[in-house]
Amino acid sequence: MAFDALSELRAGGNQVDLLSDSQRAALSELSPEEVAMLNSVKARVDAVSGEVVGQEVDVAGGNVF
């Protein structure tokens, strides 16, 4: 069975369905090692985060965190 990066990212709790089609297309090309790294980082951040995490919006720079 072929590796499905998006399914593995979803299984890791990443909300890939909220991304644009082009962003999902880019993520779908990730290797198993890249997906494992992203899922690992998310798990670490989740482990030290509270239940509700605020978002910072930097409108001037165009970045949303």
C-alpha atoms as a printed R data frame, in Angstrom:
   type eleno elety resid chain resno      x      y      z
1  ATOM     1    CA   MET     A     1  0.000  0.000  0.000
2  ATOM     2    CA   ALA     A     2  1.345  3.428 -0.920
3  ATOM     3    CA   PHE     A     3  2.273  5.920  1.786
4  ATOM     4    CA   ASP     A     4 -0.463  8.537  2.317
5  ATOM     5    CA   ALA     A     5  1.144 11.580  3.930
6  ATOM     6    CA   LEU     A     6 -2.145 13.416  4.502
7  ATOM     7    CA   SER     A     7 -3.717 10.442  6.285
8  ATOM     8    CA   GLU     A     8 -0.676 10.106  8.521
9  ATOM     9    CA   LEU     A     9 -0.714 13.836  9.285
10 ATOM    10    CA   ARG     A    10 -4.436 13.617 10.152
11 ATOM    11    CA   ALA     A    11 -3.752 10.613 12.387
12 ATOM    12    CA   GLY     A    12 -1.151 12.749 14.166
13 ATOM    13    CA   GLY     A    13 -3.777 15.386 14.912
14 ATOM    14    CA   ASN     A    14 -2.780 17.866 12.219
15 ATOM    15    CA   GLN     A    15 -5.781 19.683 10.782
16 ATOM    16    CA   VAL     A    16 -4.766 19.367  7.150
17 ATOM    17    CA   ASP     A    17 -8.351 19.679  5.941
18 ATOM    18    CA   LEU     A    18 -8.345 23.347  6.969
19 ATOM    19    CA   LEU     A    19 -5.534 24.075  4.507
20 ATOM    20    CA   SER     A    20 -5.891 25.226  0.920
21 ATOM    21    CA   ASP     A    21 -5.759 22.731 -1.933
22 ATOM    22    CA   SER     A    22 -2.248 23.858 -2.860
23 ATOM    23    CA   GLN     A    23 -1.027 23.500  0.736
24 ATOM    24    CA   ARG     A    24 -2.493 19.991  0.972
25 ATOM    25    CA   ALA     A    25 -0.889 19.123 -2.357
26 ATOM    26    CA   ALA     A    26  2.509 20.199 -1.038
27 ATOM    27    CA   LEU     A    27  2.077 18.193  2.171
28 ATOM    28    CA   SER     A    28  0.909 15.130  0.255
29 ATOM    29    CA   GLU     A    29  4.392 14.904 -1.263
30 ATOM    30    CA   LEU     A    30  6.168 14.632  2.102
31 ATOM    31    CA   SER     A    31  8.230 11.538  2.823
32 ATOM    32    CA   PRO     A    32  7.415  9.212  5.725
33 ATOM    33    CA   GLU     A    33 10.375 10.694  7.615
34 ATOM    34    CA   GLU     A    34  9.136 14.259  7.101
35 ATOM    35    CA   VAL     A    35  5.636 13.353  8.271
36 ATOM    36    CA   ALA     A    36  7.059 11.592 11.323
37 ATOM    37    CA   MET     A    37  9.043 14.732 12.178
38 ATOM    38    CA   LEU     A    38  5.986 17.002 11.873
39 ATOM    39    CA   ASN     A    39  3.869 14.643 13.957
40 ATOM    40    CA   SER     A    40  6.626 14.459 16.567
41 ATOM    41    CA   VAL     A    41  6.884 18.238 16.808
42 ATOM    42    CA   LYS     A    42  3.112 18.570 17.121
43 ATOM    43    CA   ALA     A    43  3.014 15.954 19.877
44 ATOM    44    CA   ARG     A    44  5.738 17.781 21.809
45 ATOM    45    CA   VAL     A    45  3.978 21.130 21.513
46 ATOM    46    CA   ASP     A    46  0.647 19.573 22.487
47 ATOM    47    CA   ALA     A    47  2.251 17.940 25.520
48 ATOM    48    CA   VAL     A    48  3.285 21.294 26.990
49 ATOM    49    CA   SER     A    49  0.271 23.324 25.889
50 ATOM    50    CA   GLY     A    50 -2.859 23.955 27.900
51 ATOM    51    CA   GLU     A    51 -6.256 22.956 26.607
52 ATOM    52    CA   VAL     A    52 -6.861 26.380 25.071
53 ATOM    53    CA   VAL     A    53 -4.062 28.001 23.120
54 ATOM    54    CA   GLY     A    54 -4.449 31.573 21.898
55 ATOM    55    CA   GLN     A    55 -3.334 32.771 18.526
56 ATOM    56    CA   GLU     A    56 -1.208 35.781 17.808
57 ATOM    57    CA   VAL     A    57 -1.962 37.666 14.624
58 ATOM    58    CA   ASP     A    58  0.721 39.810 13.032
59 ATOM    59    CA   VAL     A    59 -1.314 41.694 10.458
60 ATOM    60    CA   ALA     A    60  1.486 44.021  9.390
61 ATOM    61    CA   GLY     A    61  3.815 41.130  8.556
62 ATOM    62    CA   GLY     A    62  1.113 38.952  7.074
63 ATOM    63    CA   ASN     A    63  1.908 36.093  9.448
64 ATOM    64    CA   VAL     A    64 -0.605 34.249 11.559
65 ATOM    65    CA   PHE     A    65  0.647 32.169 14.465
